[in-house]
Amino acid sequence: MENYYSYADFMKAMAQTKKITEAEKLLNDIYLDLFLKHVHRSQQEAQLMALIDEALDNKDQKAFTIYTAQLQTLQHEETE
């Protein structure tokens, strides 16, 4: 079975050494950037889903088409 080390485990190990190298700072920046991108994308998806639901409720085909296209683009970017 593979060992799984989380970001929290990594940070605990770093706290024990009390010395953060430039490589570790870069790694922290990368993790933070990835996390923020994930949160931002999730919020965008949720907002688009709400707008799609609203367009369906209002029977607004134009808005529905625009929002679904934006959602598809967002999801396509995620898979790349």
N, CA, C and O atoms as a printed pandas DataFrame, in Angstrom:
     atom_number atom_name residue_name chain_id  residue_number  x_coord  y_coord  z_coord
0              1         N          MET        A               1    0.856   -1.185    0.000
1              2        CA          MET        A               1    0.000    0.000    0.000
2              3         C          MET        A               1    0.892    1.235    0.000
3              4         O          MET        A               1    1.903    1.287    0.701
4              5         N          GLU        A               2    0.511    2.206   -0.780
5              6        CA          GLU        A               2    1.289    3.435   -0.874
6              7         C          GLU        A               2    1.062    4.315    0.345
7              8         O          GLU        A               2   -0.024    4.350    0.923
8              9         N          ASN        A               3    2.107    5.012    0.710
9             10        CA          ASN        A               3    1.954    6.011    1.770
10            11         C          ASN        A               3    1.407    7.272    1.154
11            12         O          ASN        A               3    1.784    7.644    0.042
12            13         N          TYR        A               4    0.529    7.926    1.860
13            14        CA          TYR        A               4   -0.048    9.168    1.382
14            15         C          TYR        A               4    0.332   10.261    2.362
15            16         O          TYR        A               4   -0.010   10.207    3.543
16            17         N          TYR        A               5    1.040   11.247    1.852
17            18        CA          TYR        A               5    1.440   12.372    2.687
18            19         C          TYR        A               5    0.692   13.613    2.245
19            20         O          TYR        A               5    0.782   14.013    1.084
20            21         N          SER        A               6   -0.021   14.205    3.127
21            22        CA          SER        A               6   -0.796   15.388    2.803
22            23         C          SER        A               6    0.054   16.640    2.948
23            24         O          SER        A               6    1.167   16.602    3.471
24            25         N          TYR        A               7   -0.489   17.729    2.480
25            26        CA          TYR        A               7    0.175   19.014    2.619
26            27         C          TYR        A               7    0.352   19.350    4.103
27            28         O          TYR        A               7    1.372   19.920    4.489
28            29         N          ALA        A               8   -0.627   19.003    4.929
29            30        CA          ALA        A               8   -0.536   19.273    6.367
30            31         C          ALA        A               8    0.640   18.503    6.979
31            32         O          ALA        A               8    1.360   19.028    7.827
32            33         N          ASP        A               9    0.825   17.249    6.537
33            34        CA          ASP        A               9    1.958   16.462    7.033
34            35         C          ASP        A               9    3.277   17.109    6.625
35            36         O          ASP        A               9    4.227   17.155    7.408
36            37         N          PHE        A              10    3.325   17.605    5.399
37            38        CA          PHE        A              10    4.526   18.273    4.909
38            39         C          PHE        A              10    4.830   19.487    5.770
39            40         O          PHE        A              10    5.979   19.707    6.153
40            41         N          MET        A              11    3.805   20.280    6.077
41            42        CA          MET        A              11    4.000   21.490    6.873
42            43         C          MET        A              11    4.439   21.148    8.303
43            44         O          MET        A              11    5.257   21.862    8.883
44            45         N          LYS        A              12    3.902   20.063    8.875
45            46        CA          LYS        A              12    4.324   19.640   10.212
46            47         C          LYS        A              12    5.802   19.272   10.205
47            48         O          LYS        A              12    6.544   19.631   11.120
48            49         N          ALA        A              13    6.219   18.564    9.181
49            50        CA          ALA        A              13    7.627   18.176    9.070
50            51         C          ALA        A              13    8.506   19.411    8.920
51            52         O          ALA        A              13    9.598   19.467    9.485
52            53         N          MET        A              14    8.050   20.377    8.180
53            54        CA          MET        A              14    8.814   21.601    7.975
54            55         C          MET        A              14    8.934   22.386    9.284
55            56         O          MET        A              14    9.965   22.999    9.559
56            57         N          ALA        A              15    7.877   22.358   10.078
57            58        CA          ALA        A              15    7.895   23.084   11.353
58            59         C          ALA        A              15    8.913   22.468   12.310
59            60         O          ALA        A              15    9.502   23.165   13.137
60            61         N          GLN        A              16    9.109   21.184   12.190
61            62        CA          GLN        A              16   10.060   20.511   13.075
62            63         C          GLN        A              16   11.500   20.895   12.756
63            64         O          GLN        A              16   12.338   20.955   13.656
64            65         N          THR        A              17   11.794   21.155   11.490
65            66        CA          THR        A              17   13.174   21.488   11.131
66            67         C          THR        A              17   13.501   22.945   11.420
67            68         O          THR        A              17   14.668   23.300   11.588
68            69         N          LYS        A              18   12.474   23.791   11.478
69            70        CA          LYS        A              18   12.602   25.214   11.778
70            71         C          LYS        A              18   13.486   25.956   10.765
71            72         O          LYS        A              18   13.997   27.038   11.053
72            73         N          LYS        A              19   13.654   25.375    9.605
73            74        CA          LYS        A              19   14.432   26.027    8.563
74            75         C          LYS        A              19   13.750   25.764    7.231
75            76         O          LYS        A              19   13.621   24.621    6.793
76            77         N          ILE        A              20   13.320   26.836    6.601
77            78        CA          ILE        A              20   12.628   26.699    5.327
78            79         C          ILE        A              20   13.563   27.179    4.219
79            80         O          ILE        A              20   14.002   28.329    4.213
80            81         N          THR        A              21   13.852   26.299    3.307
81            82        CA          THR        A              21   14.722   26.649    2.197
82            83         C          THR        A              21   13.923   27.344    1.101
83            84         O          THR        A              21   12.695   27.397    1.153
84            85         N          GLU        A              22   14.623   27.871    0.122
85            86        CA          GLU        A              22   13.959   28.535   -1.001
86            87         C          GLU        A              22   13.088   27.552   -1.776
87            88         O          GLU        A              22   12.003   27.912   -2.234
88            89         N          ALA        A              23   13.552   26.320   -1.925
89            90        CA          ALA        A              23   12.764   25.304   -2.629
90            91         C          ALA        A              23   11.457   25.027   -1.896
91            92         O          ALA        A              23   10.413   24.852   -2.526
92            93         N          GLU        A              24   11.510   24.988   -0.595
93            94        CA          GLU        A              24   10.310   24.741    0.195
94            95         C          GLU        A              24    9.356   25.921    0.116
95            96         O          GLU        A              24    8.139   25.741    0.085
96            97         N          LYS        A              25    9.909   27.131    0.082
97            98        CA          LYS        A              25    9.054   28.312   -0.082
98            99         C          LYS        A              25    8.353   28.271   -1.431
99           100         O          LYS        A              25    7.169   28.592   -1.540
100          101         N          LEU        A              26    9.096   27.872   -2.458
101          102        CA          LEU        A              26    8.510   27.764   -3.789
102          103         C          LEU        A              26    7.407   26.712   -3.799
103          104         O          LEU        A              26    6.344   26.923   -4.383
104          105         N          LEU        A              27    7.662   25.592   -3.157
105          106        CA          LEU        A              27    6.655   24.537   -3.077
106          107         C          LEU        A              27    5.405   25.039   -2.362
107          108         O          LEU        A              27    4.287   24.745   -2.785
108          109         N          ASN        A              28    5.585   25.785   -1.293
109          110        CA          ASN        A              28    4.444   26.369   -0.586
110          111         C          ASN        A              28    3.654   27.303   -1.505
111          112         O          ASN        A              28    2.424   27.280   -1.511
112          113         N          ASP        A              29    4.362   28.118   -2.275
113          114        CA          ASP        A              29    3.702   29.029   -3.210
114          115         C          ASP        A              29    2.919   28.260   -4.272
115          116         O          ASP        A              29    1.812   28.651   -4.642
116          117         N          ILE        A              30    3.499   27.174   -4.754
117          118        CA          ILE        A              30    2.822   26.357   -5.769
118          119         C          ILE        A              30    1.548   25.754   -5.206
119          120         O          ILE        A              30    0.498   25.801   -5.848
120          121         N          TYR        A              31    1.637   25.183   -3.999
121          122        CA          TYR        A              31    0.439   24.607   -3.374
122          123         C          TYR        A              31   -0.637   25.663   -3.149
123          124         O          TYR        A              31   -1.818   25.411   -3.386
124          125         N          LEU        A              32   -0.234   26.832   -2.697
125          126        CA          LEU        A              32   -1.190   27.906   -2.459
126          127         C          LEU        A              32   -1.850   28.334   -3.760
127          128         O          LEU        A              32   -3.064   28.531   -3.808
128          129         N          ASP        A              33   -1.061   28.477   -4.806
129          130        CA          ASP        A              33   -1.588   28.866   -6.104
130          131         C          ASP        A              33   -2.585   27.828   -6.624
131          132         O          ASP        A              33   -3.657   28.185   -7.112
132          133         N          LEU        A              34   -2.239   26.562   -6.520
133          134        CA          LEU        A              34   -3.145   25.496   -6.966
134          135         C          LEU        A              34   -4.439   25.503   -6.162
135          136         O          LEU        A              34   -5.520   25.331   -6.724
136          137         N          PHE        A              35   -4.335   25.696   -4.871
137          138        CA          PHE        A              35   -5.515   25.726   -4.009
138          139         C          PHE        A              35   -6.432   26.889   -4.380
139          140         O          PHE        A              35   -7.646   26.719   -4.497
140          141         N          LEU        A              36   -5.838   28.078   -4.564
141          142        CA          LEU        A              36   -6.648   29.250   -4.910
142          143         C          LEU        A              36   -7.308   29.094   -6.269
143          144         O          LEU        A              36   -8.456   29.500   -6.448
144          145         N          LYS        A              37   -6.603   28.515   -7.226
145          146        CA          LYS        A              37   -7.200   28.270   -8.542
146          147         C          LYS        A              37   -8.370   27.301   -8.437
147          148         O          LYS        A              37   -9.400   27.482   -9.087
148          149         N          HIS        A              38   -8.202   26.276   -7.616
149          150        CA          HIS        A              38   -9.277   25.298   -7.425
150          151         C          HIS        A              38  -10.517   25.957   -6.804
151          152         O          HIS        A              38  -11.641   25.728   -7.250
152          153         N          VAL        A              39  -10.299   26.762   -5.786
153          154        CA          VAL        A              39  -11.413   27.447   -5.124
154          155         C          VAL        A              39  -12.098   28.402   -6.096
155          156         O          VAL        A              39  -13.327   28.451   -6.158
156          157         N          HIS        A              40  -11.313   29.155   -6.849
157          158        CA          HIS        A              40  -11.872   30.111   -7.801
158          159         C          HIS        A              40  -12.690   29.392   -8.876
159          160         O          HIS        A              40  -13.788   29.832   -9.217
160          161         N          ARG        A              41  -12.166   28.304   -9.404
161          162        CA          ARG        A              41  -12.882   27.545  -10.423
162          163         C          ARG        A              41  -14.175   26.972   -9.864
163          164         O          ARG        A              41  -15.199   26.978  -10.547
164          165         N          SER        A              42  -14.144   26.481   -8.639
165          166        CA          SER        A              42  -15.356   25.933   -8.015
166          167         C          SER        A              42  -16.415   27.009   -7.850
167          168         O          SER        A              42  -17.599   26.762   -8.081
168          169         N          GLN        A              43  -15.994   28.202   -7.451
169          170        CA          GLN        A              43  -16.942   29.313   -7.301
170          171         C          GLN        A              43  -17.522   29.725   -8.655
171          172         O          GLN        A              43  -18.713   30.016   -8.759
172          173         N          GLN        A              44  -16.686   29.750   -9.680
173          174        CA          GLN        A              44  -17.174   30.098  -11.009
174          175         C          GLN        A              44  -18.192   29.074  -11.492
175          176         O          GLN        A              44  -19.229   29.436  -12.047
176          177         N          GLU        A              45  -17.893   27.792  -11.280
177          178        CA          GLU        A              45  -18.818   26.735  -11.683
178          179         C          GLU        A              45  -20.157   26.874  -10.959
179          180         O          GLU        A              45  -21.216   26.771  -11.578
180          181         N          ALA        A              46  -20.106   27.105   -9.673
181          182        CA          ALA        A              46  -21.340   27.249   -8.892
182          183         C          ALA        A              46  -22.150   28.450   -9.368
183          184         O          ALA        A              46  -23.375   28.377   -9.470
184          185         N          GLN        A              47  -21.469   29.546   -9.656
185          186        CA          GLN        A              47  -22.159   30.741  -10.130
186          187         C          GLN        A              47  -22.811   30.488  -11.498
187          188         O          GLN        A              47  -23.956   30.874  -11.730
188          189         N          LEU        A              48  -22.071   29.838  -12.390
189          190        CA          LEU        A              48  -22.641   29.536  -13.703
190          191         C          LEU        A              48  -23.818   28.578  -13.603
191          192         O          LEU        A              48  -24.803   28.732  -14.325
192          193         N          MET        A              49  -23.730   27.596  -12.723
193          194        CA          MET        A              49  -24.855   26.673  -12.536
194          195         C          MET        A              49  -26.095   27.413  -12.031
195          196         O          MET        A              49  -27.213   27.123  -12.457
196          197         N          ALA        A              50  -25.894   28.358  -11.133
197          198        CA          ALA        A              50  -27.020   29.147  -10.626
198          199         C          ALA        A              50  -27.621   29.997  -11.744
199          200         O          ALA        A              50  -28.841   30.121  -11.848
200          201         N          LEU        A              51  -26.764   30.579  -12.574
201          202        CA          LEU        A              51  -27.253   31.388  -13.693
202          203         C          LEU        A              51  -27.978   30.528  -14.724
203          204         O          LEU        A              51  -28.963   30.968  -15.316
204          205         N          ILE        A              52  -27.499   29.315  -14.938
205          206        CA          ILE        A              52  -28.174   28.392  -15.859
206          207         C          ILE        A              52  -29.543   28.024  -15.308
207          208         O          ILE        A              52  -30.528   28.011  -16.048
208          209         N          ASP        A              53  -29.613   27.726  -14.023
209          210        CA          ASP        A              53  -30.905   27.410  -13.396
210          211         C          ASP        A              53  -31.874   28.579  -13.529
211          212         O          ASP        A              53  -33.053   28.391  -13.831
212          213         N          GLU        A              54  -31.371   29.775  -13.301
213          214        CA          GLU        A              54  -32.217   30.970  -13.419
214          215         C          GLU        A              54  -32.701   31.155  -14.850
215          216         O          GLU        A              54  -33.864   31.491  -15.075
216          217         N          ALA        A              55  -31.822   30.940  -15.811
217          218        CA          ALA        A              55  -32.209   31.061  -17.217
218          219         C          ALA        A              55  -33.272   30.030  -17.574
219          220         O          ALA        A              55  -34.205   30.333  -18.318
220          221         N          LEU        A              56  -33.138   28.824  -17.055
221          222        CA          LEU        A              56  -34.153   27.797  -17.300
222          223         C          LEU        A              56  -35.488   28.175  -16.664
223          224         O          LEU        A              56  -36.546   28.013  -17.273
224          225         N          ASP        A              57  -35.425   28.678  -15.439
225          226        CA          ASP        A              57  -36.660   29.094  -14.753
226          227         C          ASP        A              57  -37.373   30.198  -15.521
227          228         O          ASP        A              57  -38.602   30.229  -15.588
228          229         N          ASN        A              58  -36.588   31.108  -16.103
229          230        CA          ASN        A              58  -37.160   32.235  -16.852
230          231         C          ASN        A              58  -37.393   31.920  -18.323
231          232         O          ASN        A              58  -37.862   32.769  -19.080
232          233         N          LYS        A              59  -37.064   30.696  -18.722
233          234        CA          LYS        A              59  -37.195   30.258  -20.122
234          235         C          LYS        A              59  -36.455   31.207  -21.063
235          236         O          LYS        A              59  -36.947   31.556  -22.135
236          237         N          ASP        A              60  -35.261   31.613  -20.633
237          238        CA          ASP        A              60  -34.413   32.533  -21.401
238          239         C          ASP        A              60  -33.361   31.705  -22.142
239          240         O          ASP        A              60  -32.298   31.392  -21.607
240          241         N          GLN        A              61  -33.693   31.360  -23.394
241          242        CA          GLN        A              61  -32.822   30.473  -24.163
242          243         C          GLN        A              61  -31.472   31.118  -24.476
243          244         O          GLN        A              61  -30.445   30.439  -24.487
244          245         N          LYS        A              62  -31.473   32.419  -24.728
245          246        CA          LYS        A              62  -30.226   33.115  -25.049
246          247         C          LYS        A              62  -29.255   33.073  -23.865
247          248         O          LYS        A              62  -28.078   32.751  -24.032
248          249         N          ALA        A              63  -29.751   33.399  -22.674
249          250        CA          ALA        A              63  -28.909   33.377  -21.476
250          251         C          ALA        A              63  -28.439   31.950  -21.195
251          252         O          ALA        A              63  -27.281   31.729  -20.841
252          253         N          PHE        A              64  -29.345   30.987  -21.357
253          254        CA          PHE        A              64  -28.991   29.585  -21.134
254          255         C          PHE        A              64  -27.833   29.168  -22.042
255          256         O          PHE        A              64  -26.882   28.529  -21.593
256          257         N          THR        A              65  -27.921   29.531  -23.305
257          258        CA          THR        A              65  -26.883   29.177  -24.272
258          259         C          THR        A              65  -25.545   29.816  -23.903
259          260         O          THR        A              65  -24.501   29.170  -23.985
260          261         N          ILE        A              66  -25.579   31.076  -23.498
261          262        CA          ILE        A              66  -24.346   31.790  -23.120
262          263         C          ILE        A              66  -23.702   31.142  -21.901
263          264         O          ILE        A              66  -22.502   30.869  -21.899
264          265         N          TYR        A              67  -24.498   30.898  -20.867
265          266        CA          TYR        A              67  -23.953   30.356  -19.623
266          267         C          TYR        A              67  -23.474   28.909  -19.767
267          268         O          TYR        A              67  -22.462   28.529  -19.179
268          269         N          THR        A              68  -24.197   28.107  -20.545
269          270        CA          THR        A              68  -23.739   26.726  -20.737
270          271         C          THR        A              68  -22.445   26.700  -21.554
271          272         O          THR        A              68  -21.581   25.858  -21.310
272          273         N          ALA        A              69  -22.305   27.600  -22.507
273          274        CA          ALA        A              69  -21.060   27.677  -23.275
274          275         C          ALA        A              69  -19.898   28.074  -22.366
275          276         O          ALA        A              69  -18.800   27.529  -22.475
276          277         N          GLN        A              70  -20.150   29.020  -21.477
277          278        CA          GLN        A              70  -19.100   29.433  -20.536
278          279         C          GLN        A              70  -18.727   28.287  -19.600
279          280         O          GLN        A              70  -17.551   28.093  -19.291
280          281         N          LEU        A              71  -19.715   27.534  -19.150
281          282        CA          LEU        A              71  -19.457   26.401  -18.267
282          283         C          LEU        A              71  -18.665   25.315  -19.003
283          284         O          LEU        A              71  -17.737   24.732  -18.442
284          285         N          GLN        A              72  -19.029   25.053  -20.242
285          286        CA          GLN        A              72  -18.295   24.061  -21.027
286          287         C          GLN        A              72  -16.846   24.492  -21.232
287          288         O          GLN        A              72  -15.935   23.669  -21.144
288          289         N          THR        A              73  -16.629   25.772  -21.503
289          290        CA          THR        A              73  -15.270   26.285  -21.669
290          291         C          THR        A              73  -14.479   26.124  -20.379
291          292         O          THR        A              73  -13.326   25.693  -20.404
292          293         N          LEU        A              74  -15.089   26.465  -19.262
293          294        CA          LEU        A              74  -14.433   26.332  -17.966
294          295         C          LEU        A              74  -14.069   24.875  -17.689
295          296         O          LEU        A              74  -12.965   24.589  -17.225
296          297         N          GLN        A              75  -14.982   23.963  -17.968
297          298        CA          GLN        A              75  -14.729   22.554  -17.721
298          299         C          GLN        A              75  -13.687   21.994  -18.688
299          300         O          GLN        A              75  -12.913   21.107  -18.327
300          301         N          HIS        A              76  -13.669   22.507  -19.902
301          302        CA          HIS        A              76  -12.677   22.077  -20.883
302          303         C          HIS        A              76  -11.279   22.544  -20.444
303          304         O          HIS        A              76  -10.310   21.795  -20.570
304          305         N          GLU        A              77  -11.175   23.758  -19.938
305          306        CA          GLU        A              77   -9.889   24.280  -19.450
306          307         C          GLU        A              77   -9.374   23.450  -18.285
307          308         O          GLU        A              77   -8.167   23.273  -18.122
308          309         N          GLU        A              78  -10.285   22.948  -17.487
309          310        CA          GLU        A              78   -9.911   22.154  -16.314
310          311         C          GLU        A              78   -9.267   20.831  -16.725
311          312         O          GLU        A              78   -8.372   20.336  -16.039
312          313         N          THR        A              79   -9.713   20.263  -17.830
313          314        CA          THR        A              79   -9.197   18.961  -18.251
314          315         C          THR        A              79   -7.853   19.081  -18.971
315          316         O          THR        A              79   -7.171   18.076  -19.170
316          317         N          GLU        A              80   -7.475   20.268  -19.352
317          318        CA          GLU        A              80   -6.200   20.440  -20.066
318          319         C          GLU        A              80   -5.027   20.457  -19.138
319          320         O          GLU        A              80   -3.888   20.593  -19.585
